[in-house]
Amino acid sequence: MTAIDFYTHVASPLDVAARIVAKAWAQHGSVRVLTADAADTAALDRLLWTQSALSFIPHCRLAAPDAAQTPVIVDDAVEHEGPAAVLINLHPQTPPFFSRFERLAEIVALDGDAAEAGRARYRFYRERGYA
């Protein structure tokens, strides 16, 4: 069963996602980030390229030709093919493919709409028996 962690009251979801990506990639080897939209996908892509001068996180978008060989996928497409151990959700909805992952990190921003969407996702998982 997928282990689910919630990161709530997050002031900068993309910064938190970038830190979780680095940790998850180091510990688990493969990560999928589901962003809310194309703008967040582009912003997180830039952030992962510039996060640290001493680190490199190999990543691409889902439709990239080398996506099957790339350990970190960042995209707003609500689909996923191929393996990945960790899913990081920045999308307001529950990812329909979340149960294929060992771990799920739900990142919930501070604003009211994001908090309400986070509570709805929490209820969804709880009602299905996820801890």
C-alpha positions as CSV (number, residue, x, y, z in Angstrom):
1,M,0.0,0.0,0.0
2,T,1.3,3.5,-0.9
3,A,2.7,5.4,2.1
4,I,1.3,9.0,2.0
5,D,2.9,12.0,3.6
6,F,1.3,15.5,3.7
7,Y,3.3,18.7,3.8
8,T,0.8,21.4,4.9
9,H,0.9,25.1,5.3
10,V,3.6,25.4,2.7
11,A,4.5,28.9,1.7
12,S,6.5,27.9,-1.4
13,P,5.2,24.6,-2.8
14,L,7.8,24.5,-5.6
15,D,10.7,25.0,-3.2
16,V,9.4,22.2,-1.0
17,A,8.9,20.0,-4.0
18,A,12.5,20.6,-5.2
19,R,13.9,19.6,-1.9
20,I,11.7,16.4,-1.8
21,V,12.7,15.6,-5.4
22,A,16.4,15.7,-4.4
23,K,15.9,13.6,-1.3
24,A,13.5,11.1,-3.0
25,W,15.8,10.7,-6.0
26,A,18.8,10.0,-3.8
27,Q,16.9,7.5,-1.6
28,H,14.6,5.8,-4.1
29,G,16.0,6.4,-7.6
30,S,12.9,7.5,-9.4
31,V,10.4,10.3,-8.9
32,R,7.3,11.6,-10.7
33,V,6.1,15.2,-9.9
34,L,2.6,16.0,-10.9
35,T,2.3,19.8,-11.2
36,A,-0.9,21.8,-11.3
37,D,-0.3,23.4,-14.7
38,A,2.2,24.1,-17.4
39,A,3.4,27.3,-15.7
40,D,4.3,25.3,-12.5
41,T,5.9,22.6,-14.7
42,A,8.2,25.2,-16.3
43,A,8.9,26.9,-13.0
44,L,9.9,23.7,-11.3
45,D,12.0,22.7,-14.3
46,R,13.9,25.9,-14.0
47,L,14.2,25.5,-10.2
48,L,15.7,22.0,-10.5
49,W,18.3,23.3,-13.0
50,T,19.3,26.2,-10.8
51,Q,18.7,24.8,-7.3
52,S,22.4,24.1,-6.4
53,A,25.6,24.7,-8.3
54,L,27.0,21.4,-6.8
55,S,24.1,19.1,-7.6
56,F,22.4,17.9,-10.7
57,I,18.9,16.3,-10.8
58,P,18.3,14.5,-14.1
59,H,14.7,15.4,-15.1
60,C,12.5,15.9,-18.1
61,R,8.8,16.1,-19.0
62,L,6.6,13.1,-19.7
63,A,6.6,13.5,-23.4
64,A,10.4,13.8,-23.8
65,P,12.0,11.2,-26.0
66,D,14.2,10.1,-23.2
67,A,11.6,10.0,-20.4
68,A,11.8,6.3,-20.0
69,Q,15.5,6.6,-19.1
70,T,15.2,9.7,-17.0
71,P,14.8,9.2,-13.2
72,V,12.8,12.3,-12.5
73,I,9.7,13.3,-14.5
74,V,8.1,16.7,-14.0
75,D,4.8,17.3,-15.8
76,D,1.2,18.5,-15.4
77,A,-0.2,15.7,-17.5
78,V,-2.6,13.6,-15.3
79,E,-1.2,10.3,-16.5
80,H,1.9,8.2,-15.9
81,E,3.6,5.4,-17.7
82,G,6.7,3.5,-16.6
83,P,8.2,3.0,-13.2
84,A,8.7,5.5,-10.4
85,A,9.0,4.9,-6.6
86,V,7.9,8.3,-5.4
87,L,5.0,10.6,-6.6
88,I,5.0,14.3,-5.5
89,N,1.6,15.9,-6.0
90,L,1.3,19.6,-6.5
91,H,-2.0,19.2,-8.4
92,P,-5.3,20.1,-6.6
93,Q,-6.9,16.8,-7.5
94,T,-6.0,13.3,-6.3
95,P,-3.8,11.7,-9.0
96,P,-5.7,8.7,-10.5
97,F,-2.4,6.7,-10.7
98,F,-1.1,7.3,-7.1
99,S,-1.5,3.7,-6.0
100,R,1.3,2.6,-8.4
101,F,3.9,4.3,-6.2
102,E,5.6,3.2,-3.0
103,R,5.3,6.8,-1.6
104,L,3.2,9.8,-2.2
105,A,4.1,13.3,-1.0
106,E,1.1,15.7,-1.0
107,I,2.2,19.3,-0.8
108,V,-0.5,21.7,0.4
109,A,-0.1,25.5,0.1
110,L,-1.2,28.1,2.6
111,D,-4.1,29.7,0.6
112,G,-7.7,28.7,1.3
113,D,-8.5,27.0,-2.0
114,A,-5.3,24.9,-1.8
115,A,-6.0,24.0,1.8
116,E,-9.5,22.9,1.0
117,A,-8.3,20.8,-1.9
118,G,-5.7,19.2,0.4
119,R,-8.4,18.4,3.0
120,A,-10.5,16.7,0.3
121,R,-7.5,14.6,-0.8
122,Y,-6.8,13.7,2.8
123,R,-10.4,12.5,3.2
124,F,-10.2,10.6,-0.1
125,Y,-7.1,8.6,1.1
126,R,-8.5,8.1,4.6
127,E,-11.8,6.7,3.3
128,R,-9.8,4.2,1.3
129,G,-7.8,3.0,4.2
130,Y,-4.5,4.8,3.6
131,A,-2.6,5.8,6.7
